[in-house]
Amino acid sequence: MSFVPLSALPWRRAKTATTLPDHWVHSEALAAATDRWRNWLADQQGGAWLLCERDPLTFCSALLALWETGRVAVLSADDRPETLSRIQSSIDGRIPCSPEPTIAKPLPQAPNRLDDQRRALVLFTSGSSGEPLALAKTFQQLDEELRVHAQLWPLDESAGVISQVSHQHIYGLLTGVLHPLCSGRPFCSKDCHFPEVLTQRLAEAGAAQLQVTLVSSPPQLSRLPAHTQWPKPGSLSRILSSGAPLAQEHATHAEQLLNAPVIEIYGSTETGGIAWRRQQSELQWTPLPGVNVRVDDGCLALTSPFLESPHTWWRHPDRVSLTDRGFMLMGREDRLVKVAGKRLSLDQMERVLQSVDGVQAARCVELGRPDGRLGAIIKVTAKAPQDHETRRQLIQQVRTALAAHFETVTLPRYWRFVEELPSNAQGKLDRGLIQRLFNDIDDHKSPRWLAEAVTSQDVRLLTLEVPEKLIYLDGHFDQFPLVPGVVLVQWAMLLAQQAFGERPGFQGIDQLKFQRPLRSGMRFTLELSKRENGFGFAYKSDEGQHAGGRIRLAALGSQS
């Protein structure tokens, strides 16, 4: 099937069966799943509905059912409780994990076409410099951008799409779901962000003689393992990347390993796509068809058919210099803030921090706290501080360097030292990650979160610290404060739930051991390994293993 606009309901017109495994999505499977959701929605109120679902078939079929029944889909950036709670007041309902059983009833015929001017989606900005903002997209805006994708990166009858990025964001939604949907091609995103699973999905596509477009991001492409058996030349037609500029060495590395061109797409939730490039050919960015650019006081300005007002110039905060066929990115516009009534540049503060011996990168962030003080995230060149005293000395060192350039009252008050700057799937340090890094300022019951690594499909490695103000240190013990063992078990339960999703209740614990105490200010790792009906956990630091065990959870369907 050639490209059909989204508003023309291409999923109803195409009947493309496939012999691919069930975790691949195609139009024939979608039709039945979409009708189940339409049947369930017939008994619900209209309006805007929150859709937050990792499974691609459930997500896509619920999305289409919302559209076909005249509703608006609200896509949260992630599934963290704080994010969902913030959205709750602006929606009329939330799509469950699966359509609850209802009495089967005759369904009205699906519309022949969706109104181009109707709101299709509400998305949220990354919120890196403030609270995420809600942004609506009409079907016309989505169709305009999808037409450009079909023009530049067509999906022919032998194509398939594998996505490593979340469909809850505009880039992953357009490239990993809607483009193949409008082209009648199968797509898959289930667990594909793990390298070992990605190789399996590529092998499945190869067995079905599909030419794959891989939708990825800088964090994924920068960590491709060289020892993995990647597909032979010709299996991949292209690799797309977005969310942040890809380092040139990572682009080269990915092309060599995967034997396909890496194409970067530059844009934002607000603007949609703006430009593209392939670094192996040239470093400049080429505007997408229909996008016009100019320089406005050093920053990028554009008109675009993907904007709500296509002919109005939109000013973007990225600084650029124009070239003969496009532009070069020159960094973000200076971020000016007021702290204690004093105006300062966060960019300047970061440059000073990065000049300090032992500091490789720094990000200064506003935390929105009553005291107005800043937070600082420091990537160190060597090993991060492992105890309270080393951490205190490093804070004093960087504060002394800043004091030569800034008034004392404006210096960051809250410090986080990391070995890699955290980023989301789009390669950004967003508001959700910032809140997680500094959550222990007010939450005196949780560990200080610093990083999370996905080492395999079923294993997470979290880097944490014991906050000095942890409430459980009080009275345990006065001369030698340490974290009680029961708290370590509680932390493992909570963090495993966040890492692996909702699970049934606690059933028991096996092989529980406490070898060494965790003390105030200590840095440690928590390894969580998912098992059948439970998970294992192990706390470790430079001193060795502190605690470990296996927690049993109720089997699915066993709870009354």
Secondary structure, 3 states (H helix, E strand, C coil): CCCCCHHHCHHHHCCCCCCCCCCCECHHHHHHHHHHHHHHHCCCCCCEEEECCCCHHHHHHHHHHHHHCCCEEEECCCCCHHHHHHHHHHCCEECCCCCCCCCCCCCCCCCCCCCCCCEEEEEECCCCCCCCCEEEEEHHHHHHHHHHHHHHCCCCCCEEEEECCCCCCHHHHHHHHHHHHHCCCCEECCCCCCHHHHHHHHHHHHHCCCEEEEEECHHHHCCCCCCCCCCCCCCEEEEEEECCCCCHHHHHHHHHHHCCCEEEEEEECCCEEEEEECCCCCCCEEECCCCEEEEECCEEEEECCCCCCCCCCEEEEEEEEECCCCEEEEEECCCEEEECCEEEEHHHHHHHHHCCCCEEEEEEEECCCCCCCEEEEEEECCCCCCCHHHHHHHHHHHHHHHHCCCCHHHCCCEEEEECCCCCCCCCCCCHHHHHHHCHHHCCCCCCEEEEEEEEECCEEEEEEECCCCCHHHCCCCCCCCECCHHHHHHHHHHHHHHHHCCCCCEEEEEEEEECCCCECCCEEEEEEEEECCEEEEEEEECCEEEEEEEEEECCCCCCC
